[in-house]
Amino acid sequence: MTNAVLLEIDRGVARITLNRPDRLNAFDADMAVEWAALAAEAVARPEVRAVLLASEGRAFCAGGDVRAMAGFADREGELKVLAERINEGLISLFEAPIPVVAAAQGTTAGGGLGLMLSSDYAIAGESSKIGSLYGGVGLTPDLTVTALLARAVGERRALQLALQERLLTGAEALEWGLVAEVVADDQVRDRAEAVARQWADGVPYAYGQAKRLIRSQPSRSFREQLAEEARTIAATSVLPEADERIRAFGTRGK
């Protein structure tokens, strides 16, 4: 283990921290292996009720480590394995029945954009810069960018990012719908912690099922989606945590 990715679990919140700040938290092969393993572990732990995705240093994530790619003996084969390994961690977070918040401070580019898109709620700083930047190094988008970017911002805007070396400001990313909030640069992690804590201290099953319903909707027809909504709200309503809140709400004003 190189400790390029860290996992800490505290009172129901799993903090996954990218810890390669000298390379802008860009992924090499070792980091990808650690990422996949720790992301899977975080969402599998029964005590985990929310996930916080954060990073050390001045960037959230710059995607894959292009300097490392330049040294690959079998670039096509090794790059495919690298992407597939990172994808394993992204799938773990995307499919997890618990919500994920990203603290996207500083620069988010390349595959880092995919990491942010795989979260359910992203918070950026006022001076954050967010973009694709694949074309500048002759590469195509990966790590969920073509799967999720257009769903988040629309096809035309997705193409703007994919076909230009453009970095959005935090304010632009908020206006486009890429992030949920923009806060002062030194408050990004604290605000993400507060969001994760709200989920963990609330009814995480309800938040997780809301995430599942929205994320999986494209696989269902309109009628199927309505039926799944009805089934899910009914099943959630009889859980002890939900029952307590429903009964408390019912006594208000009496």
Backbone bond lengths (Angstrom), bond angles and torsions (degrees), N, CA, C in turn:
res aa  C-N    CA-C-N  psi(-1)  N-CA   C-N-CA  omega(-1)  CA-C   N-CA-C  phi
1 M - - - 1.459 - - 1.524 110.54 -
2 T 1.327 116.18 134.36 1.464 120.42 -179.89 1.524 112.21 -100.15
3 N 1.349 116.87 -3.63 1.470 122.03 -175.82 1.524 111.99 59.55
4 A 1.336 116.61 29.50 1.458 120.77 174.87 1.525 111.18 -75.69
5 V 1.323 115.88 -17.10 1.461 122.22 173.06 1.525 107.07 -134.34
6 L 1.328 115.70 134.44 1.457 120.84 -176.90 1.521 109.63 -117.72
7 L 1.323 116.27 148.07 1.466 121.69 176.18 1.511 109.37 -129.50
8 E 1.316 115.69 126.98 1.469 122.47 176.19 1.518 107.89 -133.52
9 I 1.322 116.68 135.06 1.463 121.04 179.02 1.520 108.49 -118.25
10 D 1.326 115.29 124.67 1.458 121.17 -175.37 1.521 109.84 -138.91
11 R 1.313 116.93 111.45 1.464 123.23 175.82 1.531 112.11 49.29
12 G 1.316 114.93 49.03 1.450 120.69 174.76 1.512 116.21 89.30
13 V 1.338 117.85 -7.09 1.461 121.35 178.56 1.528 109.61 -104.99
14 A 1.317 116.24 123.39 1.465 121.45 174.73 1.518 108.48 -94.95
15 R 1.324 116.74 118.32 1.460 121.25 178.31 1.529 108.60 -100.55
16 I 1.327 115.37 114.95 1.460 121.36 175.13 1.524 106.32 -103.50
17 T 1.324 116.68 118.10 1.459 120.86 -174.25 1.524 111.02 -118.43
18 L 1.316 117.13 122.64 1.466 122.00 173.50 1.527 107.15 -74.24
19 N 1.323 116.39 127.22 1.465 120.20 -168.66 1.525 111.71 -130.93
20 R 1.325 114.78 54.03 1.467 120.68 175.54 1.533 107.87 -131.76
21 P 1.311 116.88 58.32 1.467 120.16 -170.76 1.515 114.31 -63.49
22 D 1.339 117.90 -27.14 1.462 120.06 -179.51 1.517 111.96 -68.42
23 R 1.335 117.33 -18.31 1.468 122.14 176.54 1.526 111.25 -115.30
24 L 1.335 116.50 25.46 1.474 122.62 -179.63 1.527 111.22 56.49
25 N 1.336 115.22 32.33 1.464 122.50 179.70 1.524 112.80 57.34
26 A 1.336 115.54 31.18 1.460 120.60 174.60 1.523 109.52 -77.61
27 F 1.317 115.96 146.95 1.458 122.19 -173.69 1.520 112.15 -86.61
28 D 1.332 116.03 126.34 1.460 120.81 162.21 1.525 107.03 -105.69
29 A 1.335 117.49 -174.90 1.464 120.67 -173.86 1.523 112.21 -62.36
30 D 1.327 118.27 -43.88 1.462 120.88 -178.81 1.520 111.56 -64.85
31 M 1.333 116.35 -42.81 1.463 119.77 179.62 1.528 110.44 -63.55
32 A 1.328 117.24 -38.14 1.465 120.66 -179.89 1.518 111.51 -62.27
33 V 1.326 116.88 -40.81 1.463 120.78 178.76 1.530 110.52 -63.84
34 E 1.318 116.71 -45.23 1.467 120.44 179.41 1.526 110.82 -63.90
35 W 1.321 116.36 -42.68 1.461 121.33 179.39 1.530 111.32 -58.31
36 A 1.327 116.57 -49.61 1.462 120.24 -178.03 1.522 111.09 -61.02
37 A 1.324 116.46 -42.72 1.458 120.15 -177.88 1.522 111.97 -68.07
38 L 1.315 117.35 -44.42 1.460 120.26 -175.74 1.528 112.26 -74.64
39 A 1.318 117.55 -34.49 1.468 119.34 175.77 1.524 110.15 -63.60
40 A 1.333 116.65 -43.14 1.464 120.36 178.25 1.521 110.75 -63.89
41 E 1.326 116.61 -41.82 1.465 119.91 179.23 1.522 111.39 -63.80
42 A 1.318 116.93 -43.23 1.463 120.73 -176.74 1.519 111.73 -58.90
43 V 1.328 117.83 -47.07 1.463 119.79 -175.74 1.525 112.31 -79.66
44 A 1.331 117.68 -13.90 1.459 120.82 179.67 1.523 112.74 -88.40
45 R 1.331 116.74 -19.13 1.465 119.82 -178.09 1.525 109.89 -69.38
46 P 1.331 118.64 125.59 1.476 120.37 -174.71 1.517 114.14 -64.65
47 E 1.343 117.40 -23.93 1.461 119.53 -178.74 1.517 113.40 -82.59
48 V 1.331 117.53 -9.07 1.461 120.81 -177.22 1.521 109.89 -80.93
49 R 1.326 116.05 126.14 1.457 123.27 -177.32 1.530 112.70 -116.82
50 A 1.337 116.68 -10.28 1.462 122.13 177.75 1.513 108.10 -161.37
51 V 1.333 116.68 154.49 1.468 122.04 179.78 1.521 108.97 -122.66
52 L 1.323 115.21 134.68 1.466 122.20 174.24 1.522 107.67 -114.35
53 L 1.327 116.41 120.36 1.459 122.77 178.31 1.525 108.13 -102.81
54 A 1.330 116.18 116.75 1.456 121.09 -174.99 1.522 109.48 -136.25
55 S 1.337 116.07 -176.04 1.466 120.09 -179.19 1.513 110.04 -155.69
56 E 1.296 114.78 161.77 1.460 121.88 175.97 1.534 109.29 -99.69
57 G 1.331 116.25 149.59 1.460 120.38 174.49 1.512 113.82 93.17
58 R 1.325 115.16 -163.60 1.460 121.49 -171.19 1.520 113.85 -91.59
59 A 1.313 117.62 0.50 1.463 120.67 177.90 1.516 109.66 -131.87
60 F 1.326 115.17 147.98 1.462 118.90 172.68 1.526 108.99 -72.20
61 C 1.328 116.45 -58.36 1.464 120.25 177.17 1.520 109.29 -168.75
62 A 1.319 116.00 135.27 1.461 121.51 178.80 1.524 111.97 -101.14
63 G 1.330 117.28 14.94 1.460 120.75 177.75 1.511 112.61 84.56
64 G 1.331 116.32 -135.92 1.463 120.72 177.89 1.516 111.13 -82.76
65 D 1.318 116.14 151.21 1.466 121.90 -179.05 1.532 109.06 -80.20
66 V 1.324 116.09 99.84 1.468 120.87 -175.91 1.523 110.80 -64.10
67 R 1.312 117.38 -33.77 1.466 120.02 177.47 1.532 110.38 -61.53
68 A 1.335 116.58 -40.63 1.466 119.61 176.74 1.523 111.06 -66.86
69 M 1.345 116.54 -38.88 1.465 120.10 179.43 1.522 111.54 -60.86
70 A 1.326 116.17 -35.91 1.462 119.81 -179.14 1.520 112.04 -61.53
71 G 1.328 116.45 -25.11 1.459 120.38 -179.11 1.508 114.59 -95.95
72 F 1.335 118.31 2.31 1.464 120.31 179.61 1.523 110.12 -64.94
73 A 1.335 116.55 129.77 1.461 120.29 176.44 1.528 110.99 -69.55
74 D 1.323 116.04 -39.51 1.467 122.69 176.03 1.523 106.55 -118.42
75 R 1.320 115.81 82.32 1.473 119.05 -170.34 1.521 112.07 -60.48
76 E 1.324 116.96 -44.71 1.461 118.79 -177.83 1.528 110.87 -61.58
77 G 1.309 116.12 -48.15 1.461 119.82 -178.15 1.516 112.98 -68.24
78 E 1.323 116.56 -44.73 1.460 119.95 -176.63 1.520 112.13 -70.61
79 L 1.335 116.59 -35.92 1.458 119.06 178.86 1.528 110.80 -68.78
80 K 1.319 117.03 -36.16 1.459 120.34 177.26 1.529 110.26 -63.26
81 V 1.317 116.58 -43.91 1.469 120.74 178.86 1.524 110.32 -64.10
82 L 1.341 117.56 -41.46 1.458 121.42 178.88 1.525 110.42 -59.56
83 A 1.331 117.15 -49.13 1.461 120.56 -179.64 1.519 111.34 -62.74
84 E 1.315 116.67 -41.99 1.465 119.73 -179.48 1.516 111.69 -64.13
85 R 1.323 117.01 -37.77 1.468 120.10 179.61 1.531 110.57 -67.51
86 I 1.330 117.36 -44.10 1.469 119.45 177.34 1.518 109.75 -63.62
87 N 1.325 116.87 -38.71 1.460 120.66 178.66 1.524 111.73 -58.01
88 E 1.316 117.94 -34.56 1.457 120.37 179.55 1.529 110.57 -57.70
89 G 1.331 116.33 -43.63 1.457 119.89 178.55 1.516 111.95 -68.07
90 L 1.340 116.65 -39.56 1.456 120.30 178.95 1.525 111.32 -63.69
91 I 1.306 116.78 -40.79 1.464 120.81 178.25 1.527 110.24 -64.29
92 S 1.328 116.93 -39.96 1.467 120.11 177.79 1.520 110.94 -56.90
93 L 1.333 116.92 -45.53 1.461 120.22 -178.35 1.524 111.26 -72.87
94 F 1.330 117.01 -42.60 1.463 121.05 -176.58 1.524 111.50 -64.14
95 E 1.322 116.86 -40.14 1.455 121.11 -175.96 1.521 113.54 -90.96
96 A 1.319 118.27 -5.51 1.457 121.45 -177.46 1.525 110.86 -64.28
97 P 1.331 118.00 140.59 1.466 120.94 178.19 1.521 112.28 -81.92
98 I 1.316 116.64 30.55 1.461 123.06 176.78 1.527 108.22 -137.14
99 P 1.335 117.96 148.71 1.466 120.33 -176.54 1.521 112.73 -77.07
100 V 1.333 115.03 153.22 1.466 122.88 -177.11 1.527 108.45 -127.09
101 V 1.335 116.80 129.09 1.456 121.46 175.42 1.520 108.71 -113.73
102 A 1.332 116.92 139.45 1.458 122.08 178.85 1.518 110.07 -111.42
103 A 1.332 115.89 131.78 1.463 122.65 174.11 1.519 106.93 -98.70
104 A 1.340 116.39 91.13 1.462 122.07 -170.22 1.526 110.95 -96.70
105 Q 1.318 116.04 72.19 1.462 119.45 178.80 1.522 110.57 -81.34
106 G 1.323 116.27 158.14 1.460 120.39 175.21 1.516 112.06 65.32
107 T 1.335 115.83 -138.86 1.463 121.88 -175.41 1.522 111.44 -92.44
108 T 1.316 115.10 134.56 1.464 122.66 172.42 1.518 106.43 -125.85
109 A 1.332 117.33 116.81 1.467 119.59 -174.66 1.520 110.26 -147.52
110 G 1.331 115.82 162.29 1.453 120.72 177.97 1.521 110.64 56.87
111 G 1.314 114.92 -133.81 1.454 119.76 179.18 1.510 113.71 -63.22
112 G 1.329 116.81 -19.15 1.457 119.33 174.72 1.517 111.46 -60.97
113 L 1.346 116.38 -33.27 1.453 120.64 174.69 1.525 110.23 -61.09
114 G 1.332 116.46 -38.33 1.456 120.38 177.06 1.513 112.49 -64.62
115 L 1.331 116.92 -39.90 1.461 119.53 176.35 1.519 110.65 -60.04
116 M 1.316 116.14 -44.36 1.451 120.14 -179.89 1.527 110.81 -64.04
117 L 1.332 117.18 -42.04 1.458 121.23 179.74 1.527 111.60 -65.13
118 S 1.313 117.61 -28.21 1.458 121.00 -179.35 1.522 112.32 -76.56
119 S 1.325 116.78 -14.56 1.459 119.79 172.63 1.527 108.56 -77.77
120 D 1.316 115.48 166.84 1.460 120.01 -179.28 1.520 112.65 -99.45
121 Y 1.326 116.11 -13.39 1.467 120.95 -176.43 1.520 105.50 -155.78
122 A 1.326 117.17 118.63 1.459 120.54 -176.18 1.526 110.50 -116.48
123 I 1.322 115.16 138.93 1.452 122.03 178.85 1.526 108.10 -121.72
124 A 1.328 116.34 129.09 1.460 121.58 -179.55 1.517 109.81 -118.58
125 G 1.337 115.64 166.15 1.454 121.30 176.56 1.518 111.38 -95.70
126 E 1.311 115.53 165.21 1.460 120.82 -177.85 1.528 112.65 -60.37
127 S 1.326 117.04 -32.19 1.462 119.50 179.93 1.529 112.71 -103.33
128 S 1.331 117.20 14.63 1.463 120.84 178.52 1.532 110.54 -63.30
129 K 1.325 115.44 151.46 1.457 123.22 174.97 1.523 107.54 -127.61
130 I 1.333 116.41 129.95 1.460 120.71 -172.95 1.526 109.50 -134.96
131 G 1.335 115.86 127.54 1.455 118.68 179.35 1.510 113.07 -166.27
132 S 1.321 115.67 -172.79 1.460 122.75 -177.63 1.537 110.94 -95.75
133 L 1.322 116.48 -66.00 1.469 123.46 173.93 1.526 115.06 63.89
134 Y 1.324 117.91 16.56 1.468 119.24 177.88 1.524 111.52 -68.63
135 G 1.338 116.14 -43.97 1.458 119.84 -172.63 1.504 113.76 -60.44
136 G 1.336 116.81 -30.07 1.455 119.96 -178.59 1.510 114.10 -63.17
137 V 1.348 116.41 -24.38 1.475 119.65 176.65 1.525 110.43 -110.03
138 G 1.339 115.90 15.93 1.462 119.77 173.94 1.517 114.86 75.74
139 L 1.333 117.53 25.01 1.454 120.67 -177.42 1.524 110.73 -116.93
140 T 1.321 116.05 164.28 1.462 122.42 176.98 1.522 109.92 -104.22
141 P 1.334 117.05 153.62 1.472 119.84 -178.31 1.526 112.15 -61.88
142 D 1.334 114.65 144.93 1.459 120.47 176.73 1.528 108.51 -145.34
143 L 1.315 116.60 -164.91 1.468 123.50 174.57 1.528 111.84 53.73
144 T 1.320 116.58 46.59 1.463 127.46 176.13 1.522 114.39 81.95
145 V 1.323 119.70 -3.76 1.466 119.23 -173.74 1.528 111.48 -60.80
146 T 1.339 118.95 -45.67 1.462 119.00 179.30 1.522 111.74 -77.18
147 A 1.315 117.45 -19.01 1.466 120.65 178.54 1.523 112.10 -80.42
148 L 1.333 117.01 -32.49 1.465 119.84 -169.92 1.523 115.57 -119.64
149 L 1.333 118.39 -22.97 1.462 119.15 -172.95 1.521 111.76 -63.01
150 A 1.326 118.31 -47.92 1.468 120.25 -178.61 1.521 111.04 -65.82
151 R 1.322 117.59 -31.69 1.463 120.01 176.07 1.520 110.83 -64.83
152 A 1.327 116.49 -30.84 1.460 120.54 -177.62 1.522 112.42 -82.81
153 V 1.329 117.58 -40.79 1.472 119.65 -170.73 1.525 113.68 -122.41
154 G 1.318 118.60 -4.37 1.460 121.25 -175.46 1.524 111.18 94.42
155 E 1.314 115.71 154.24 1.460 120.98 -173.82 1.519 113.12 -63.14
156 R 1.335 118.01 -43.17 1.467 120.12 -175.82 1.522 111.20 -64.99
157 R 1.310 116.92 -42.39 1.456 119.42 178.65 1.525 111.29 -70.55
158 A 1.316 116.59 -36.23 1.465 118.91 175.99 1.519 110.55 -59.58
159 L 1.320 116.78 -41.23 1.462 120.70 178.47 1.530 111.21 -66.47
160 Q 1.316 117.61 -35.07 1.465 119.74 176.70 1.520 111.08 -58.81
161 L 1.312 116.38 -43.93 1.467 119.47 -179.75 1.521 111.42 -72.00
162 A 1.332 116.85 -38.48 1.461 119.89 -175.99 1.527 112.47 -73.32
163 L 1.338 117.56 -29.25 1.455 121.19 -172.87 1.523 113.99 -104.29
164 Q 1.327 116.83 -0.29 1.463 121.10 177.28 1.535 109.83 -132.00
165 E 1.302 115.46 152.01 1.473 120.09 177.22 1.529 108.13 -85.20
166 R 1.300 115.36 62.54 1.460 121.42 -173.64 1.522 110.45 -106.37
167 L 1.321 115.52 135.22 1.456 121.68 172.86 1.524 108.19 -113.21
168 L 1.315 116.47 121.44 1.447 121.12 177.41 1.523 110.12 -76.53
169 T 1.310 116.37 145.71 1.457 120.11 169.92 1.528 108.35 -75.54
170 G 1.317 115.80 168.58 1.456 119.18 176.49 1.514 111.34 -58.00
171 A 1.332 116.98 -43.22 1.464 121.22 -179.93 1.527 111.25 -63.14
172 E 1.334 117.43 -40.87 1.468 120.42 178.22 1.518 110.82 -66.40
173 A 1.329 117.22 -41.45 1.460 120.82 179.23 1.522 110.80 -61.95
174 L 1.318 117.00 -36.16 1.456 121.12 176.72 1.528 110.30 -67.52
175 E 1.324 116.86 -44.33 1.460 120.80 -179.29 1.527 111.18 -65.37
176 W 1.315 116.90 -35.06 1.458 121.40 178.95 1.532 112.46 -75.26
177 G 1.326 117.96 -19.13 1.457 121.22 -176.93 1.517 114.18 92.45
178 L 1.327 117.04 11.66 1.460 120.35 178.40 1.520 111.79 -74.27
179 V 1.322 117.28 -32.46 1.458 121.54 178.47 1.519 108.48 -125.76
180 A 1.323 115.12 158.96 1.466 120.55 -178.38 1.513 112.31 -89.96
181 E 1.343 116.58 -31.82 1.461 121.17 -177.14 1.516 109.74 -145.60
182 V 1.325 115.54 151.79 1.458 122.37 169.56 1.523 107.24 -124.84
183 V 1.321 115.72 127.02 1.464 121.38 -178.27 1.526 108.75 -128.84
184 A 1.319 116.47 174.71 1.467 120.23 175.51 1.523 109.43 -56.38
185 D 1.321 116.58 145.93 1.462 120.99 -174.73 1.524 112.91 -54.04
186 D 1.317 117.17 -38.21 1.462 119.90 -177.48 1.523 112.95 -83.52
187 Q 1.348 116.64 4.59 1.454 120.30 -179.96 1.531 113.16 -113.38
188 V 1.341 117.11 2.09 1.468 120.02 -174.90 1.527 110.94 -60.86
189 R 1.315 117.07 -51.48 1.466 120.20 -177.87 1.525 111.17 -65.45
190 D 1.319 117.49 -41.79 1.467 119.90 -179.37 1.523 111.27 -62.71
191 R 1.325 116.68 -41.53 1.458 119.05 -179.94 1.528 110.94 -67.17
192 A 1.329 116.92 -39.44 1.458 119.84 177.06 1.519 110.76 -63.97
193 E 1.323 116.92 -39.14 1.469 120.75 175.90 1.518 110.60 -59.60
194 A 1.336 117.04 -42.16 1.462 120.89 -179.12 1.525 111.41 -64.40
195 V 1.335 116.82 -40.29 1.458 120.73 178.24 1.523 110.51 -64.53
196 A 1.330 116.72 -46.75 1.465 120.13 179.11 1.521 111.10 -61.58
197 R 1.325 116.85 -39.26 1.463 120.68 -179.88 1.521 111.11 -66.59
198 Q 1.338 117.19 -38.64 1.466 120.18 176.35 1.521 110.57 -58.16
199 W 1.330 116.99 -45.82 1.465 120.51 178.63 1.520 111.40 -62.75
200 A 1.329 116.32 -48.27 1.461 120.34 -175.26 1.521 111.98 -64.33
201 D 1.331 117.14 -33.53 1.459 120.77 -178.25 1.524 112.63 -88.58
202 G 1.314 117.56 -6.31 1.456 121.33 -179.38 1.518 111.74 -96.20
203 V 1.332 115.96 -132.88 1.463 121.92 176.97 1.529 106.68 -113.87
204 P 1.333 117.51 84.08 1.467 119.93 -172.69 1.516 113.66 -59.63
205 Y 1.332 117.76 -28.83 1.463 119.03 178.41 1.522 110.07 -61.96
206 A 1.345 116.57 -40.85 1.467 119.45 180.00 1.519 110.78 -64.20
207 Y 1.351 117.00 -43.63 1.464 120.00 178.10 1.533 110.43 -63.98
208 G 1.330 115.40 -42.81 1.460 119.32 -178.59 1.518 112.57 -64.33
209 Q 1.335 116.60 -38.56 1.457 119.59 178.93 1.519 111.66 -72.11
210 A 1.335 117.66 -34.31 1.464 119.74 173.57 1.523 110.16 -60.56
211 K 1.329 116.10 -43.37 1.464 120.94 176.32 1.532 110.25 -59.28
212 R 1.330 117.03 -47.76 1.462 120.55 -177.69 1.517 111.27 -61.26
213 L 1.323 116.58 -44.84 1.460 119.89 -178.50 1.528 111.79 -60.30
214 I 1.319 116.66 -42.92 1.463 120.26 -178.23 1.523 111.40 -74.04
215 R 1.334 116.94 -45.55 1.462 120.31 -177.32 1.529 111.85 -64.96
216 S 1.326 117.61 -36.18 1.469 120.63 -174.49 1.519 113.35 -93.17
217 Q 1.313 118.49 -1.60 1.459 121.98 -175.58 1.532 114.57 -54.38
218 P 1.351 119.44 -39.72 1.466 117.64 -178.31 1.525 114.96 -58.39
219 S 1.319 117.51 -17.91 1.463 120.28 -178.95 1.528 112.57 -84.42
220 R 1.353 118.29 -3.45 1.458 121.50 -176.10 1.529 110.85 -121.98
221 S 1.315 114.84 154.68 1.455 120.57 170.40 1.527 108.64 -75.02
222 F 1.318 116.96 170.56 1.470 121.29 179.15 1.531 110.24 -59.37
223 R 1.324 116.86 -47.23 1.464 119.89 179.56 1.529 111.67 -62.53
224 E 1.312 116.38 -42.23 1.472 120.02 179.10 1.523 111.55 -63.17
225 Q 1.346 116.02 -38.12 1.452 119.15 179.62 1.529 111.08 -65.91
226 L 1.321 117.57 -43.06 1.458 120.31 178.19 1.524 111.13 -62.19
227 A 1.326 116.65 -39.85 1.461 119.92 178.37 1.525 110.98 -65.06
228 E 1.324 116.17 -39.32 1.470 119.65 179.47 1.523 110.62 -68.69
229 E 1.330 117.55 -36.74 1.464 120.55 175.15 1.521 110.85 -60.48
230 A 1.340 116.27 -45.75 1.462 120.47 -178.47 1.524 111.11 -63.38
231 R 1.326 116.06 -43.34 1.470 119.51 179.25 1.517 111.19 -62.65
232 T 1.343 116.18 -42.68 1.461 120.22 -174.62 1.521 112.03 -70.41
233 I 1.338 118.21 -43.41 1.461 118.51 -179.10 1.530 111.15 -65.61
234 A 1.321 115.92 -35.34 1.465 118.81 178.25 1.524 111.20 -66.18
235 A 1.333 116.31 -44.30 1.466 120.06 -179.50 1.521 111.41 -66.82
236 T 1.324 117.10 -37.84 1.460 120.66 -179.25 1.522 111.41 -69.12
237 S 1.307 117.82 -33.87 1.465 121.74 -172.82 1.518 113.83 -64.09
238 V 1.334 118.15 -22.92 1.465 120.14 -177.39 1.524 112.66 -97.76
239 L 1.346 117.47 1.42 1.453 119.59 174.68 1.528 109.26 -67.85
240 P 1.339 118.57 145.39 1.469 120.54 -176.24 1.523 114.17 -53.33
241 E 1.345 117.50 -44.09 1.463 119.79 -178.29 1.521 111.49 -65.57
242 A 1.334 116.99 -39.30 1.460 120.55 178.50 1.525 110.84 -71.61
243 D 1.331 116.53 -42.21 1.464 120.49 -179.62 1.523 110.91 -57.79
244 E 1.333 116.27 -42.61 1.464 120.14 179.16 1.521 111.42 -60.09
245 R 1.327 116.76 -43.98 1.462 120.25 -178.74 1.523 111.95 -71.13
246 I 1.314 116.73 -37.33 1.464 119.82 179.12 1.529 110.16 -64.47
247 R 1.329 116.30 -44.32 1.465 120.00 179.76 1.530 111.00 -65.02
248 A 1.355 116.69 -39.86 1.460 119.80 179.01 1.530 110.46 -64.75
249 F 1.317 116.86 -40.70 1.456 120.67 178.91 1.528 110.59 -64.55
250 G 1.319 115.81 -36.75 1.469 120.45 -178.33 1.517 113.75 -67.84
251 T 1.330 116.90 -21.32 1.468 120.49 -179.90 1.521 113.52 -93.46
252 R 1.327 117.88 -2.76 1.447 120.81 179.66 1.532 111.28 -63.45
253 G 1.290 115.08 134.18 1.456 120.15 176.32 1.512 114.56 80.75
254 K 1.323 118.19 -1.45 1.462 120.11 -179.90 1.524 110.63 -84.18
